């Protein structure tokens, strides 16, 4: 006869991941991606024209990103990390932090009408949508998914937030290998690290990885679409205004992401603060030993003051 304790053991075993979360495993896909990017870089790569034509979208986005996303999906499947890499058990709080994500979504949507849709073929925009979606799936699953799981194994959530944003930014240094200018690459690194906080926030406030994937893809679609259709100069004042709003939203996203991560660690910090304070039960036992009532000694103790 199977007892309730045995049922509990079976349920616990079923909940265990095939590969336990670890920092090294979490970092492995990122290191592998950087290594492959260095290996396949060519001197004649033309990063400034990436995604501006149908051929470039296929060669530089759709094909490589579909391979990368497929390989990463196989890795996550083998690790058994799909749930912990894509779903947070509780949503981030406070709720006002979601405003940073909402503003970036509105800015991304506001750029779409400025694209010259008649200047390029429908085939181009369909392939571009597929390409940026694959970029979103791969990069978010790698950084806000697998990497986050590995970092959480060793670090408090506040440092997980910082490390994931910084590593996401540094990841964009590989663009220099594809022909991007060093100055432009440095700006991309700073922007990506800032944008990474909003993408982290998107996962935390929604509770899953779908929102950051879609937000990442939508942002890239607008950026590449505006450049490819030649709409940057035609709508320069509006694009400049949206750029200022984006800058403010990203700064707000950094603050909001830090607040959400810091709030997650509040219980950990509180436990560490009172770690040296003896329990009242210990004092109650000492009081009984000298003939005092259990509550008398506890009442006589000075209340702990907060530092």
C-alpha positions as CSV (number, residue, x, y, z in Angstrom):
1,X,0.0,0.0,0.0
2,X,1.3,3.4,-1.0
3,X,1.4,5.9,1.8
4,X,0.8,9.7,1.6
5,X,4.5,10.2,2.4
6,X,5.4,8.1,-0.6
7,X,3.0,10.1,-2.8
8,X,4.7,13.3,-1.6
9,X,8.2,11.9,-2.5
10,X,6.9,10.9,-6.0
11,X,5.5,14.4,-6.6
12,X,8.7,16.0,-5.4
13,X,10.8,13.9,-7.8
14,X,8.5,14.8,-10.7
15,X,9.0,18.5,-10.0
16,X,12.8,18.2,-10.2
17,X,14.4,19.5,-13.4
18,X,16.4,16.9,-15.4
19,X,19.4,19.3,-15.1
20,X,19.6,21.3,-11.9
21,X,19.9,25.1,-12.5
22,X,23.5,26.3,-12.4
23,X,25.4,29.4,-13.2
24,X,27.8,27.7,-15.7
25,X,25.0,26.1,-17.6
26,X,23.1,29.4,-17.7
27,X,26.2,31.2,-19.2
28,X,27.0,28.4,-21.7
29,X,24.6,29.5,-24.6
30,X,25.8,33.1,-24.4
31,X,29.5,32.0,-24.5
32,X,28.8,29.6,-27.3
33,X,27.0,32.4,-29.3
34,X,29.9,34.8,-28.9
35,X,32.4,32.1,-29.9
36,X,30.4,31.3,-33.1
37,X,30.0,35.0,-33.9
38,X,33.8,35.5,-33.7
39,X,34.4,32.4,-35.8
40,X,32.0,33.3,-38.6
41,X,32.9,37.0,-38.8
42,X,34.3,38.1,-42.1
43,X,36.2,41.3,-43.0
44,X,33.7,42.1,-45.8
45,X,30.6,41.9,-43.6
46,X,28.4,45.0,-44.1
47,X,26.6,45.6,-40.8
48,X,25.2,49.1,-41.7
49,X,23.2,47.5,-44.6
50,X,21.9,44.5,-42.5
51,X,18.2,43.9,-43.2
52,X,17.8,46.6,-45.8
53,X,17.0,44.3,-48.7
54,X,15.1,41.0,-49.1
55,X,18.4,39.1,-49.7
56,X,20.0,40.7,-46.6
57,X,17.0,39.9,-44.4
58,X,17.1,36.2,-45.5
59,X,20.9,35.8,-45.2
60,X,21.5,37.9,-42.1
61,X,18.3,37.4,-40.1
62,X,16.0,34.6,-41.1
63,X,18.5,31.8,-41.8
64,X,21.1,32.4,-39.0
65,X,18.5,33.3,-36.4
66,X,16.3,30.3,-37.2
67,X,19.3,28.0,-36.8
68,X,20.3,29.7,-33.5
69,X,16.8,29.7,-32.1
70,X,16.4,26.0,-33.1
71,X,19.6,25.0,-31.4
72,X,18.8,26.9,-28.3
73,X,15.4,25.3,-28.2
74,X,17.0,21.9,-28.3
75,X,19.4,22.9,-25.5
76,X,16.5,24.1,-23.3
77,X,14.5,20.9,-24.0
78,X,17.5,18.8,-23.1
79,X,18.0,20.7,-19.9
80,X,14.3,20.5,-19.0
81,X,14.3,24.2,-18.3
82,X,11.3,25.4,-20.5
83,X,9.1,26.3,-17.5
84,X,11.7,27.9,-15.3
85,X,13.3,29.7,-18.3
86,X,10.0,31.1,-19.6
87,X,7.7,31.5,-16.6
88,X,8.0,33.4,-13.3
89,X,5.9,31.9,-10.5
90,X,4.9,35.4,-9.2
91,X,4.7,38.7,-11.1
92,X,6.9,41.7,-10.3
93,X,5.6,44.4,-8.1
94,X,4.7,47.3,-7.6
95,X,2.3,47.7,-10.5
96,X,3.4,51.2,-11.5
97,X,6.6,49.8,-12.9
98,X,4.7,48.4,-15.8
99,X,4.3,51.9,-17.1
100,X,7.9,51.7,-18.4
101,X,7.0,48.7,-20.6
102,X,3.8,50.4,-21.7
103,X,5.6,53.5,-22.9
104,X,8.1,51.6,-24.9
105,X,5.3,49.6,-26.5
106,X,3.5,52.8,-27.5
107,X,6.7,54.3,-28.9
108,X,7.3,51.1,-30.9
109,X,3.8,51.2,-32.3
110,X,4.1,54.9,-33.0
111,X,7.0,54.4,-35.3
112,X,5.1,52.0,-37.5
113,X,2.9,54.6,-39.3
114,X,6.1,56.5,-40.2
115,X,7.5,53.6,-42.3
116,X,7.1,54.1,-46.0
117,X,5.1,50.8,-46.6
118,X,4.8,51.5,-50.3
119,X,8.5,51.8,-50.8
120,X,9.2,48.1,-50.3
121,X,7.5,44.9,-51.2
122,X,5.1,43.0,-49.0
123,X,7.5,40.1,-49.2
124,X,10.2,42.2,-47.6
125,X,8.1,43.2,-44.6
126,X,6.8,39.6,-44.1
127,X,10.4,38.3,-44.1
128,X,11.5,41.2,-41.8
129,X,8.7,40.4,-39.4
130,X,9.8,36.7,-39.3
131,X,13.5,37.6,-38.9
132,X,13.0,40.0,-36.0
133,X,10.6,37.6,-34.3
134,X,13.4,34.9,-34.5
135,X,15.8,37.4,-33.1
136,X,13.4,38.1,-30.2
137,X,12.9,34.4,-29.5
138,X,16.6,33.6,-29.6
139,X,18.0,36.6,-27.6
140,X,15.2,36.6,-25.0
141,X,15.3,32.9,-24.4
142,X,19.1,33.1,-24.1
143,X,19.3,36.2,-21.8
144,X,16.0,36.7,-20.1
145,X,15.5,32.9,-20.0
146,X,18.5,30.5,-19.6
147,X,20.9,33.2,-18.4
148,X,18.4,34.4,-15.8
149,X,17.9,30.9,-14.5
150,X,21.7,30.4,-14.1
151,X,22.2,33.8,-12.4
152,X,19.4,33.1,-10.0
153,X,21.2,30.0,-8.8
154,X,24.0,32.1,-7.4
155,X,22.9,35.7,-7.0
156,X,20.1,37.7,-5.3
157,X,17.5,39.0,-7.7
158,X,18.9,42.6,-7.6
159,X,22.3,41.4,-8.9
160,X,20.6,39.1,-11.4
161,X,18.9,42.2,-12.8
162,X,22.2,44.0,-13.1
163,X,24.2,41.1,-14.5
164,X,21.6,40.2,-17.1
165,X,21.4,43.8,-18.3
166,X,25.1,44.3,-18.5
167,X,25.8,40.9,-20.2
168,X,23.0,41.7,-22.7
169,X,24.6,45.0,-23.5
170,X,28.1,43.5,-23.8
171,X,26.7,40.8,-26.1
172,X,26.3,43.5,-28.8
173,X,30.0,44.1,-29.0
174,X,29.9,41.2,-31.6
175,X,28.4,43.7,-34.0
176,X,31.8,45.3,-34.4
177,X,33.0,42.0,-35.9
178,X,30.2,42.2,-38.5
179,X,31.4,45.6,-39.8
180,X,29.8,48.1,-37.3
181,X,31.9,51.1,-36.4
182,X,33.4,51.1,-32.9
183,X,31.6,54.2,-31.8
184,X,28.3,53.0,-33.1
185,X,28.9,49.6,-31.4
186,X,29.7,51.3,-28.1
187,X,26.4,53.2,-28.3
188,X,24.5,50.0,-29.1
189,X,26.1,48.3,-26.0
190,X,24.9,51.2,-23.7
191,X,21.4,51.2,-25.3
192,X,21.1,47.4,-25.2
193,X,22.0,47.3,-21.5
194,X,19.4,50.0,-20.8
195,X,16.8,48.3,-23.0
196,X,17.6,45.1,-21.2
197,X,16.1,46.5,-18.0
198,X,12.8,47.2,-19.8
199,X,12.8,43.7,-21.2
200,X,13.6,42.2,-17.8
201,X,10.7,44.3,-16.5
202,X,8.4,43.0,-19.3
203,X,9.1,39.4,-18.1
204,X,8.6,40.2,-14.5
205,X,5.3,42.2,-14.8
206,X,3.8,39.7,-17.3
207,X,5.1,36.6,-15.5
208,X,6.4,35.0,-18.7
209,X,8.8,35.5,-21.6
210,X,6.2,36.2,-24.4
211,X,6.0,39.9,-23.8
212,X,9.7,40.6,-23.9
213,X,10.0,38.5,-27.1
214,X,7.3,40.5,-28.8
215,X,8.5,43.8,-27.5
216,X,12.1,43.0,-28.7
217,X,10.8,42.0,-32.2
218,X,8.5,45.1,-32.5
219,X,11.4,47.4,-31.6
220,X,13.7,45.9,-34.1
221,X,11.0,45.9,-36.8
222,X,10.5,49.6,-36.4
223,X,14.2,50.4,-36.4
224,X,15.1,48.4,-39.5
225,X,11.9,49.3,-41.3
226,X,12.4,53.0,-40.9
227,X,16.0,52.7,-42.2
228,X,15.2,50.4,-45.1
229,X,12.2,52.5,-46.4
230,X,14.2,55.8,-46.2
231,X,11.7,57.3,-43.8
232,X,14.2,58.7,-41.3
233,X,14.8,62.0,-43.0
234,X,11.2,62.4,-44.1
235,X,9.8,62.3,-40.6
236,X,12.8,63.5,-38.7
237,X,11.0,65.8,-36.2
238,X,8.5,63.1,-35.2
239,X,11.2,60.4,-35.0
240,X,13.3,62.8,-32.9
241,X,10.4,63.3,-30.5
242,X,9.8,59.6,-30.2
243,X,13.5,59.2,-29.6
244,X,13.3,61.6,-26.6
245,X,10.3,59.7,-25.2
246,X,12.2,56.5,-25.7
247,X,15.2,57.8,-23.8
248,X,13.0,58.9,-20.9
249,X,11.2,55.6,-20.9
250,X,14.4,53.6,-20.9
251,X,15.7,55.6,-17.9
252,X,12.5,55.0,-16.1
253,X,12.8,51.3,-17.1
254,X,16.2,51.2,-15.3
255,X,14.7,52.6,-12.1
256,X,11.6,50.4,-12.3
257,X,13.6,47.2,-13.0
258,X,15.8,47.9,-10.1
259,X,12.8,48.5,-7.8
260,X,11.2,45.2,-8.8
261,X,14.4,43.3,-8.3
262,X,15.2,45.0,-5.0
263,X,11.7,44.4,-3.7
264,X,12.2,40.7,-4.4
265,X,15.1,40.6,-2.1
266,X,13.4,42.4,0.8
267,X,12.6,39.2,2.7
268,X,16.2,38.0,2.2
269,X,17.6,41.3,3.5
270,X,15.2,41.3,6.5
271,X,16.2,37.7,7.5
272,X,19.9,38.7,7.3
273,X,19.3,41.8,9.4
274,X,17.8,39.9,12.3
275,X,20.0,36.8,11.9
276,X,21.8,37.5,15.3
277,X,18.7,38.2,17.3
278,X,17.7,35.2,19.6
279,X,14.2,34.0,19.3
280,X,11.7,34.8,22.1
281,X,11.2,31.1,22.8
282,X,14.8,31.0,24.0
283,X,14.2,33.9,26.4
284,X,10.9,32.2,27.5
285,X,12.8,29.1,28.4
286,X,15.4,31.1,30.4
287,X,12.6,32.9,32.2
288,X,11.0,29.6,33.2
289,X,14.3,28.4,34.5
290,X,14.4,31.3,37.0
291,X,10.7,31.1,37.9
292,X,9.3,33.9,35.7
293,X,6.2,33.6,33.6
294,X,6.8,33.0,29.9
295,X,5.5,36.3,28.8
296,X,7.1,38.4,31.5
297,X,10.6,38.2,30.3
298,X,9.6,38.7,26.6
299,X,7.6,41.8,27.7
300,X,10.6,43.2,29.6
301,X,12.9,42.9,26.6
302,X,13.6,46.1,24.7
303,X,12.0,46.2,21.3
304,X,14.6,45.9,18.5
305,X,15.2,49.1,16.7
306,X,15.7,49.3,13.0
307,X,19.1,50.5,11.8
